[in-house]
Amino acid sequence: MGTYGQELMVETLGQVLGAITIVCGALCTTPPTSIVGALLWTGYCGEAVLSHLRAAQLPTAVITVGLCLALMVWVALGLRDRSLRASR
């Protein structure tokens, strides 16, 4: 059981990470900034995956979800771009 300061720090960190996720999602859904949002989201997911690998954890749900989210962002961005769909 942690102290009050540790619990407050974890709660604050969770709020910051949630805000980062919302900002990245908003950037991805806005067409002029979708590439920037996808890059930021991929970096965010990649950092989560690397931090779990660095902690010597085996491939877990966090790693799998992080990789799948990053892949889904780029697939969705590619499907939304009309010029990519028209070239086929």
MOPAC internal coordinates of N, CA, C and O (Angstrom, degrees):
PM7 1SCF
backbone

  N    0.0000 0     0.00 0     0.00 0    0    0    0
  C    1.4287 1     0.00 0     0.00 0    1    0    0
  C    1.5221 1   108.87 1     0.00 0    2    1    0
  O    1.2310 1   120.82 1   -53.58 1    3    2    1
  N    1.3404 1   116.03 1   126.42 1    3    2    1
  C    1.4549 1   120.59 1  -176.64 1    5    3    2
  C    1.5152 1   112.48 1   -85.80 1    6    5    3
  O    1.2310 1   121.95 1    -7.30 1    7    6    5
  N    1.2950 1   113.88 1   172.70 1    7    6    5
  C    1.4516 1   119.30 1   177.06 1    9    7    6
  C    1.5214 1   109.72 1   -82.84 1   10    9    7
  O    1.2310 1   121.02 1    -8.51 1   11   10    9
  N    1.3225 1   115.66 1   171.49 1   11   10    9
  C    1.4587 1   120.73 1  -178.93 1   13   11   10
  C    1.5323 1   110.89 1   -61.84 1   14   13   11
  O    1.2310 1   120.02 1   141.38 1   15   14   13
  N    1.3222 1   117.56 1   -38.62 1   15   14   13
  C    1.4625 1   121.51 1   179.78 1   17   15   14
  C    1.5176 1   112.07 1   -63.13 1   18   17   15
  O    1.2310 1   120.50 1   138.93 1   19   18   17
  N    1.3257 1   116.65 1   -41.07 1   19   18   17
  C    1.4621 1   120.12 1   178.65 1   21   19   18
  C    1.5208 1   111.10 1   -66.78 1   22   21   19
  O    1.2310 1   120.45 1   138.46 1   23   22   21
  N    1.3348 1   116.74 1   -41.54 1   23   22   21
  C    1.4629 1   119.66 1   179.25 1   25   23   22
  C    1.5189 1   110.92 1   -64.94 1   26   25   23
  O    1.2310 1   120.21 1   141.72 1   27   26   25
  N    1.3227 1   117.21 1   -38.28 1   27   26   25
  C    1.4522 1   121.63 1   178.71 1   29   27   26
  C    1.5240 1   110.55 1   -66.74 1   30   29   27
  O    1.2310 1   120.13 1   140.65 1   31   30   29
  N    1.3377 1   117.36 1   -39.35 1   31   30   29
  C    1.4516 1   121.33 1   178.91 1   33   31   30
  C    1.5293 1   110.86 1   -65.17 1   34   33   31
  O    1.2310 1   119.85 1   138.39 1   35   34   33
  N    1.3252 1   117.90 1   -41.61 1   35   34   33
  C    1.4605 1   121.53 1   178.93 1   37   35   34
  C    1.5243 1   110.13 1   -65.13 1   38   37   35
  O    1.2310 1   120.35 1   139.13 1   39   38   37
  N    1.3227 1   116.93 1   -40.87 1   39   38   37
  C    1.4613 1   120.77 1   178.75 1   41   39   38
  C    1.5282 1   110.90 1   -64.54 1   42   41   39
  O    1.2310 1   120.20 1   137.52 1   43   42   41
  N    1.3151 1   117.23 1   -42.48 1   43   42   41
  C    1.4581 1   121.66 1   179.02 1   45   43   42
  C    1.5211 1   110.63 1   -65.91 1   46   45   43
  O    1.2310 1   120.20 1   138.16 1   47   46   45
  N    1.3130 1   117.22 1   -41.84 1   47   46   45
  C    1.4569 1   120.88 1   178.18 1   49   47   46
  C    1.5236 1   110.82 1   -62.00 1   50   49   47
  O    1.2310 1   120.31 1   139.43 1   51   50   49
  N    1.3176 1   117.01 1   -40.57 1   51   50   49
  C    1.4556 1   120.60 1   177.41 1   53   51   50
  C    1.5166 1   112.20 1   -62.37 1   54   53   51
  O    1.2310 1   120.48 1   141.27 1   55   54   53
  N    1.3229 1   116.69 1   -38.73 1   55   54   53
  C    1.4567 1   120.28 1   177.90 1   57   55   54
  C    1.5220 1   111.63 1   -67.66 1   58   57   55
  O    1.2310 1   120.16 1   140.97 1   59   58   57
  N    1.3143 1   117.30 1   -39.03 1   59   58   57
  C    1.4666 1   120.89 1   178.45 1   61   59   58
  C    1.5229 1   110.43 1   -66.04 1   62   61   59
  O    1.2310 1   120.24 1   135.27 1   63   62   61
  N    1.3194 1   117.14 1   -44.73 1   63   62   61
  C    1.4604 1   120.08 1   179.01 1   65   63   62
  C    1.5225 1   111.47 1   -64.66 1   66   65   63
  O    1.2310 1   120.18 1   143.71 1   67   66   65
  N    1.3199 1   117.27 1   -36.29 1   67   66   65
  C    1.4550 1   120.76 1   175.75 1   69   67   66
  C    1.5230 1   111.67 1   -64.60 1   70   69   67
  O    1.2310 1   120.58 1   139.55 1   71   70   69
  N    1.3316 1   116.49 1   -40.45 1   71   70   69
  C    1.4666 1   120.29 1   178.12 1   73   71   70
  C    1.5251 1   111.10 1   -65.41 1   74   73   71
  O    1.2310 1   120.14 1   140.83 1   75   74   73
  N    1.3289 1   117.34 1   -39.17 1   75   74   73
  C    1.4624 1   120.80 1   177.29 1   77   75   74
  C    1.5216 1   110.15 1   -62.52 1   78   77   75
  O    1.2310 1   120.02 1   137.97 1   79   78   77
  N    1.3185 1   117.58 1   -42.03 1   79   78   77
  C    1.4532 1   121.47 1   178.93 1   81   79   78
  C    1.5232 1   111.24 1   -63.03 1   82   81   79
  O    1.2310 1   120.19 1   137.87 1   83   82   81
  N    1.3210 1   117.25 1   -42.13 1   83   82   81
  C    1.4667 1   120.51 1   179.71 1   85   83   82
  C    1.5298 1   110.60 1   -65.82 1   86   85   83
  O    1.2310 1   119.94 1   138.01 1   87   86   85
  N    1.3188 1   117.71 1   -41.99 1   87   86   85
  C    1.4662 1   120.95 1   179.53 1   89   87   86
  C    1.5274 1   110.37 1   -64.26 1   90   89   87
  O    1.2310 1   120.12 1   135.71 1   91   90   89
  N    1.3266 1   117.38 1   -44.29 1   91   90   89
  C    1.4684 1   120.07 1   178.75 1   93   91   90
  C    1.5245 1   110.83 1   -62.92 1   94   93   91
  O    1.2310 1   120.10 1   139.46 1   95   94   93
  N    1.3235 1   117.41 1   -40.54 1   95   94   93
  C    1.4584 1   120.98 1   178.10 1   97   95   94
  C    1.5165 1   111.91 1   -64.90 1   98   97   95
  O    1.2310 1   120.39 1   139.55 1   99   98   97
  N    1.3291 1   116.86 1   -40.45 1   99   98   97
  C    1.4615 1   120.31 1   178.16 1  101   99   98
  C    1.5264 1   111.13 1   -65.60 1  102  101   99
  O    1.2310 1   120.37 1   140.65 1  103  102  101
  N    1.3215 1   116.90 1   -39.35 1  103  102  101
  C    1.4634 1   119.83 1   177.80 1  105  103  102
  C    1.5252 1   111.30 1   -66.21 1  106  105  103
  O    1.2310 1   120.46 1   143.84 1  107  106  105
  N    1.3272 1   116.72 1   -36.16 1  107  106  105
  C    1.4683 1   120.18 1   179.49 1  109  107  106
  C    1.5193 1   112.22 1   -68.45 1  110  109  107
  O    1.2310 1   119.83 1   147.69 1  111  110  109
  N    1.3101 1   117.93 1   -32.31 1  111  110  109
  C    1.4600 1   120.14 1  -176.57 1  113  111  110
  C    1.5232 1   113.03 1   -85.74 1  114  113  111
  O    1.2310 1   119.85 1   166.56 1  115  114  113
  N    1.3095 1   117.89 1   -13.44 1  115  114  113
  C    1.4552 1   121.21 1   177.78 1  117  115  114
  C    1.5316 1   108.24 1   -92.30 1  118  117  115
  O    1.2310 1   119.69 1   -63.10 1  119  118  117
  N    1.3448 1   118.20 1   116.90 1  119  118  117
  C    1.4704 1   120.09 1  -173.39 1  121  119  118
  C    1.5250 1   116.68 1   -53.40 1  122  121  119
  O    1.2310 1   118.09 1   137.34 1  123  122  121
  N    1.3375 1   121.24 1   -42.66 1  123  122  121
  C    1.4681 1   117.93 1  -179.01 1  125  123  122
  C    1.5351 1   114.08 1   -65.92 1  126  125  123
  O    1.2310 1   119.97 1   154.55 1  127  126  125
  N    1.3240 1   117.67 1   -25.45 1  127  126  125
  C    1.4648 1   120.50 1  -176.91 1  129  127  126
  C    1.5290 1   112.26 1  -112.96 1  130  129  127
  O    1.2310 1   120.14 1  -162.76 1  131  130  129
  N    1.3255 1   117.34 1    17.24 1  131  130  129
  C    1.4661 1   119.61 1  -174.30 1  133  131  130
  C    1.5312 1   112.65 1   -66.67 1  134  133  131
  O    1.2310 1   119.79 1   143.95 1  135  134  133
  N    1.3127 1   118.01 1   -36.05 1  135  134  133
  C    1.4699 1   120.21 1   179.23 1  137  135  134
  C    1.5316 1   110.01 1   -67.02 1  138  137  135
  O    1.2310 1   120.35 1   136.66 1  139  138  137
  N    1.3140 1   116.94 1   -43.34 1  139  138  137
  C    1.4667 1   120.83 1   178.40 1  141  139  138
  C    1.5211 1   110.33 1   -62.55 1  142  141  139
  O    1.2310 1   120.58 1   136.44 1  143  142  141
  N    1.3263 1   116.50 1   -43.56 1  143  142  141
  C    1.4602 1   120.43 1   178.74 1  145  143  142
  C    1.5168 1   111.88 1   -62.94 1  146  145  143
  O    1.2310 1   120.66 1   138.76 1  147  146  145
  N    1.3402 1   116.35 1   -41.24 1  147  146  145
  C    1.4698 1   119.76 1   178.98 1  149  147  146
  C    1.5326 1   110.94 1   -65.06 1  150  149  147
  O    1.2310 1   120.40 1   139.88 1  151  150  149
  N    1.3123 1   116.85 1   -40.12 1  151  150  149
  C    1.4703 1   119.76 1   177.86 1  153  151  150
  C    1.5239 1   111.42 1   -64.73 1  154  153  151
  O    1.2310 1   120.69 1   135.97 1  155  154  153
  N    1.3332 1   116.29 1   -44.03 1  155  154  153
  C    1.4584 1   119.37 1   179.13 1  157  155  154
  C    1.5232 1   111.62 1   -64.68 1  158  157  155
  O    1.2310 1   120.64 1   138.41 1  159  158  157
  N    1.3262 1   116.39 1   -41.59 1  159  158  157
  C    1.4587 1   120.13 1  -179.18 1  161  159  158
  C    1.5339 1   110.50 1   -67.07 1  162  161  159
  O    1.2310 1   120.29 1   140.28 1  163  162  161
  N    1.3311 1   117.06 1   -39.72 1  163  162  161
  C    1.4572 1   120.22 1   177.68 1  165  163  162
  C    1.5250 1   110.72 1   -63.72 1  166  165  163
  O    1.2310 1   120.19 1   138.69 1  167  166  165
  N    1.3237 1   117.25 1   -41.31 1  167  166  165
  C    1.4565 1   120.63 1   176.57 1  169  167  166
  C    1.5202 1   112.52 1   -64.47 1  170  169  167
  O    1.2310 1   120.73 1   141.32 1  171  170  169
  N    1.3164 1   116.21 1   -38.68 1  171  170  169
  C    1.4662 1   121.59 1   178.78 1  173  171  170
  C    1.5288 1   110.26 1   -64.53 1  174  173  171
  O    1.2310 1   120.69 1   132.94 1  175  174  173
  N    1.3317 1   116.28 1   -47.06 1  175  174  173
  C    1.4763 1   120.10 1   179.03 1  177  175  174
  C    1.5300 1   110.78 1   -67.31 1  178  177  175
  O    1.2310 1   120.27 1   141.21 1  179  178  177
  N    1.3236 1   117.08 1   -38.79 1  179  178  177
  C    1.4548 1   120.93 1   179.13 1  181  179  178
  C    1.5183 1   112.28 1   -64.12 1  182  181  179
  O    1.2310 1   120.78 1   141.75 1  183  182  181
  N    1.3344 1   116.12 1   -38.25 1  183  182  181
  C    1.4593 1   119.59 1   178.00 1  185  183  182
  C    1.5208 1   110.76 1   -66.33 1  186  185  183
  O    1.2310 1   120.31 1   142.71 1  187  186  185
  N    1.3178 1   117.01 1   -37.29 1  187  186  185
  C    1.4603 1   120.14 1   178.16 1  189  187  186
  C    1.5292 1   110.65 1   -65.09 1  190  189  187
  O    1.2310 1   120.81 1   137.89 1  191  190  189
  N    1.3173 1   116.06 1   -42.11 1  191  190  189
  C    1.4642 1   120.30 1   178.91 1  193  191  190
  C    1.5257 1   110.41 1   -64.53 1  194  193  191
  O    1.2310 1   120.33 1   133.72 1  195  194  193
  N    1.3318 1   116.97 1   -46.28 1  195  194  193
  C    1.4643 1   119.69 1  -178.76 1  197  195  194
  C    1.5235 1   112.85 1   -65.95 1  198  197  195
  O    1.2310 1   120.05 1   144.93 1  199  198  197
  N    1.3235 1   117.51 1   -35.07 1  199  198  197
  C    1.4609 1   118.47 1   178.82 1  201  199  198
  C    1.5249 1   111.01 1   -67.31 1  202  201  199
  O    1.2310 1   120.30 1   145.64 1  203  202  201
  N    1.3249 1   117.03 1   -34.36 1  203  202  201
  C    1.4610 1   118.99 1   176.75 1  205  203  202
  C    1.5291 1   111.18 1   -73.41 1  206  205  203
  O    1.2310 1   119.83 1   143.40 1  207  206  205
  N    1.3140 1   117.93 1   -36.60 1  207  206  205
  C    1.4646 1   120.11 1   176.68 1  209  207  206
  C    1.5300 1   110.75 1   -67.70 1  210  209  207
  O    1.2310 1   120.73 1   142.29 1  211  210  209
  N    1.3297 1   116.20 1   -37.71 1  211  210  209
  C    1.4615 1   119.57 1   179.68 1  213  211  210
  C    1.5235 1   111.51 1   -67.47 1  214  213  211
  O    1.2310 1   120.35 1   151.26 1  215  214  213
  N    1.3109 1   116.94 1   -28.74 1  215  214  213
  C    1.4587 1   121.27 1   177.33 1  217  215  214
  C    1.5263 1   111.19 1   -79.55 1  218  217  215
  O    1.2310 1   120.51 1  -172.78 1  219  218  217
  N    1.3246 1   116.62 1     7.22 1  219  218  217
  C    1.4734 1   124.11 1   176.92 1  221  219  218
  C    1.5199 1   111.94 1    63.27 1  222  221  219
  O    1.2310 1   120.62 1  -145.57 1  223  222  221
  N    1.3179 1   116.41 1    34.43 1  223  222  221
  C    1.4505 1   119.91 1   174.41 1  225  223  222
  C    1.5250 1   108.82 1   -89.96 1  226  225  223
  O    1.2310 1   121.22 1   -36.84 1  227  226  225
  N    1.2949 1   115.28 1   143.16 1  227  226  225
  C    1.4565 1   119.79 1   176.90 1  229  227  226
  C    1.5129 1   109.28 1   -71.14 1  230  229  227
  O    1.2310 1   120.06 1   -16.86 1  231  230  229
  N    1.3443 1   117.48 1   163.14 1  231  230  229
  C    1.4641 1   119.16 1   179.27 1  233  231  230
  C    1.5274 1   110.98 1   -54.55 1  234  233  231
  O    1.2310 1   121.45 1   -67.92 1  235  234  233
  N    1.2919 1   114.83 1   112.08 1  235  234  233
  C    1.4586 1   121.02 1  -177.40 1  237  235  234
  C    1.5139 1   109.33 1  -115.38 1  238  237  235
  O    1.2310 1   121.17 1     6.69 1  239  238  237
  N    1.3017 1   115.37 1  -173.31 1  239  238  237
  C    1.4584 1   120.34 1  -179.75 1  241  239  238
  C    1.5247 1   111.20 1   -62.45 1  242  241  239
  O    1.2310 1   119.68 1   145.16 1  243  242  241
  N    1.3227 1   118.21 1   -34.84 1  243  242  241
  C    1.4668 1   120.67 1  -179.21 1  245  243  242
  C    1.5199 1   110.41 1   -63.46 1  246  245  243
  O    1.2310 1   120.50 1   136.27 1  247  246  245
  N    1.3130 1   116.65 1   -43.73 1  247  246  245
  C    1.4604 1   120.35 1   179.80 1  249  247  246
  C    1.5196 1   110.34 1   -66.61 1  250  249  247
  O    1.2310 1   120.08 1   135.43 1  251  250  249
  N    1.3174 1   117.44 1   -44.57 1  251  250  249
  C    1.4568 1   121.24 1  -179.17 1  253  251  250
  C    1.5280 1   110.91 1   -64.63 1  254  253  251
  O    1.2310 1   120.46 1   135.77 1  255  254  253
  N    1.3167 1   116.74 1   -44.23 1  255  254  253
  C    1.4716 1   120.42 1   179.92 1  257  255  254
  C    1.5282 1   110.09 1   -65.55 1  258  257  255
  O    1.2310 1   119.42 1   139.30 1  259  258  257
  N    1.3068 1   118.71 1   -40.70 1  259  258  257
  C    1.4606 1   121.57 1   178.46 1  261  259  258
  C    1.5130 1   112.32 1   -60.77 1  262  261  259
  O    1.2310 1   120.42 1   134.75 1  263  262  261
  N    1.3079 1   116.81 1   -45.25 1  263  262  261
  C    1.4641 1   120.09 1   178.69 1  265  263  262
  C    1.5209 1   111.62 1   -66.82 1  266  265  263
  O    1.2310 1   120.43 1   138.94 1  267  266  265
  N    1.3279 1   116.77 1   -41.06 1  267  266  265
  C    1.4691 1   120.17 1  -179.96 1  269  267  266
  C    1.5236 1   111.53 1   -66.54 1  270  269  267
  O    1.2310 1   119.83 1   140.49 1  271  270  269
  N    1.3267 1   117.92 1   -39.51 1  271  270  269
  C    1.4647 1   120.51 1   178.38 1  273  271  270
  C    1.5221 1   111.69 1   -63.62 1  274  273  271
  O    1.2310 1   120.47 1   135.84 1  275  274  273
  N    1.3159 1   116.70 1   -44.16 1  275  274  273
  C    1.4594 1   119.99 1   179.10 1  277  275  274
  C    1.5294 1   110.60 1   -63.24 1  278  277  275
  O    1.2310 1   120.24 1   138.80 1  279  278  277
  N    1.3112 1   117.15 1   -41.20 1  279  278  277
  C    1.4673 1   120.77 1   178.18 1  281  279  278
  C    1.5264 1   111.24 1   -65.74 1  282  281  279
  O    1.2310 1   120.31 1   138.33 1  283  282  281
  N    1.3233 1   117.01 1   -41.67 1  283  282  281
  C    1.4648 1   120.37 1  -179.52 1  285  283  282
  C    1.5240 1   111.92 1   -65.52 1  286  285  283
  O    1.2310 1   119.86 1   145.53 1  287  286  285
  N    1.3286 1   117.88 1   -34.47 1  287  286  285
  C    1.4675 1   120.31 1   178.32 1  289  287  286
  C    1.5200 1   110.21 1   -62.85 1  290  289  287
  O    1.2310 1   120.28 1   135.08 1  291  290  289
  N    1.3347 1   117.07 1   -44.92 1  291  290  289
  C    1.4640 1   119.63 1  -178.37 1  293  291  290
  C    1.5262 1   112.07 1   -72.40 1  294  293  291
  O    1.2310 1   119.84 1   144.75 1  295  294  293
  N    1.3278 1   117.92 1   -35.25 1  295  294  293
  C    1.4669 1   120.16 1   176.52 1  297  295  294
  C    1.5246 1   109.91 1   -65.34 1  298  297  295
  O    1.2310 1   120.10 1   136.18 1  299  298  297
  N    1.3242 1   117.42 1   -43.82 1  299  298  297
  C    1.4634 1   120.77 1   178.44 1  301  299  298
  C    1.5198 1   111.37 1   -63.51 1  302  301  299
  O    1.2310 1   120.57 1   141.30 1  303  302  301
  N    1.3144 1   116.51 1   -38.70 1  303  302  301
  C    1.4611 1   119.97 1   178.01 1  305  303  302
  C    1.5226 1   110.57 1   -65.24 1  306  305  303
  O    1.2310 1   120.26 1   140.25 1  307  306  305
  N    1.3200 1   117.10 1   -39.75 1  307  306  305
  C    1.4610 1   120.41 1   177.65 1  309  307  306
  C    1.5147 1   113.13 1   -68.16 1  310  309  307
  O    1.2310 1   120.38 1   143.13 1  311  310  309
  N    1.3256 1   116.88 1   -36.87 1  311  310  309
  C    1.4646 1   119.80 1   178.38 1  313  311  310
  C    1.5241 1   111.85 1   -70.98 1  314  313  311
  O    1.2310 1   119.91 1   150.82 1  315  314  313
  N    1.3093 1   117.78 1   -29.18 1  315  314  313
  C    1.4567 1   121.09 1  -179.39 1  317  315  314
  C    1.5237 1   112.54 1   -77.03 1  318  317  315
  O    1.2310 1   119.94 1   155.89 1  319  318  317
  N    1.3221 1   117.72 1   -24.11 1  319  318  317
  C    1.4648 1   121.70 1  -177.62 1  321  319  318
  C    1.5226 1   109.53 1   -78.47 1  322  321  319
  O    1.2310 1   120.20 1   -63.23 1  323  322  321
  N    1.3225 1   117.22 1   116.77 1  323  322  321
  C    1.4625 1   121.83 1  -177.00 1  325  323  322
  C    1.5198 1   112.70 1   -67.19 1  326  325  323
  O    1.2310 1   120.30 1   145.73 1  327  326  325
  N    1.3194 1   117.03 1   -34.27 1  327  326  325
  C    1.4718 1   119.64 1  -177.43 1  329  327  326
  C    1.5230 1   111.01 1   -66.65 1  330  329  327
  O    1.2310 1   119.74 1   147.42 1  331  330  329
  N    1.3311 1   118.09 1   -32.58 1  331  330  329
  C    1.4657 1   120.16 1   177.36 1  333  331  330
  C    1.5210 1   111.22 1   -71.02 1  334  333  331
  O    1.2310 1   120.33 1   141.80 1  335  334  333
  N    1.3399 1   116.97 1   -38.20 1  335  334  333
  C    1.4658 1   119.80 1   178.94 1  337  335  334
  C    1.5103 1   111.71 1   -72.95 1  338  337  335
  O    1.2310 1   119.16 1   149.89 1  339  338  337
  N    1.3316 1   119.22 1   -30.11 1  339  338  337
  C    1.4645 1   122.31 1  -178.06 1  341  339  338
  C    1.5250 1   111.66 1   -75.21 1  342  341  339
  O    1.2310 1   119.60 1   158.05 1  343  342  341
  N    1.3132 1   118.37 1   -21.95 1  343  342  341
  C    1.4733 1   120.78 1  -176.22 1  345  343  342
  C    1.5351 1   112.42 1   -75.46 1  346  345  343
  O    1.2310 1   119.88 1   167.96 1  347  346  345
  N    1.3076 1   117.83 1   -12.04 1  347  346  345
  C    1.4631 1   120.00 1  -179.70 1  349  347  346
  C    1.4809 1   112.38 1   -89.99 1  350  349  347
  O    1.2310 1   120.10 1   180.00 1  351  350  349

